[in-house]
Amino acid sequence: MGSVDALVAWADDHTAVIDANPAGWCAIELAMLEFFAKREGVTVEQLVAAVPTTGTFRYSAVVGDSKLDVFQATVARYCAMGFTDFKLKLSGDPAQDRAKVDTLRDLSDVEKLRVRVDANNLWNDAESAVRHLNDLQFSFVGIEEPLSANALDGMRMVAAQTGVPIILDESLLRADQISALAADPDCWIINIRVSKMGGLLRSLAVLGAAHAAGISIIVGAQVGETSVLTRAGLVVARAAAGGLFAQEGAFGTHLLQTDVAHPPLMFGPAGVLDADAYGLSGRVGWGLTLRPGQEFTTSLSRE
């Protein structure tokens, strides 16, 4: 595979292999794109004909399913940093989830917040999901994966009965799945995680299909991503333009003890990452300074 075209051709011929090992193929692809771009003296964006990565990006605060005191402390830290876009992980326990939502409801500037929830496939049927979500009595902007993966008809019912769009994560892995959503695009938001999709090129293909169908996207992230995946996600986010609903990740050493890049690519106050401050559009390849040979500890540095 000596070129991007050859890389694409190989991927097209080995779809099943990549579907079974998306993160592994993603690592290979991102390394090869770096190699090809540096060989040609261009950015990865120029190599794949994507929009240059410039300007600012605003990331969401992601709050896990933790004990209430930890949850409240985490929310307080995010608010102190100036975050206004939140993603909350639900537990499925009515009292616990209500207490979490009440934490946000009690904030003095709650009207400025935009909150979505991630159910991680908690419920077996739409009725249970709707009952739980409506009991929380909060105006969410999105509900991620309330039912088992690919239960699209049930999720349509959840969207209809709550009036909130469904965010597809585990249920959307390839561009060819978007045709099943085209009839009701307002019901859906697609979470594009580059490693889940199997690399940047497949992520851009999903983005293109979503745009054609009129479906917004979130650029998601795996817990513990380093700057390499953050950098790839920026390409997708910038290409999404007005179709970008939200963006996750870019935690860098806010979460990791160390990162493979120096300086790490990470958000600052208010969740903003300034790509121009890193000079990404003027450096070949991914534009990161990597530190191979160092032992990297990617365990959580904070609870």
Order of alpha helices (4+ residues) and beta strands (2+ residues): alpha-alpha-alpha-alpha-beta-beta-alpha-beta-alpha-beta-alpha-beta-alpha-beta-beta-alpha-alpha-beta-alpha-beta-beta-alpha
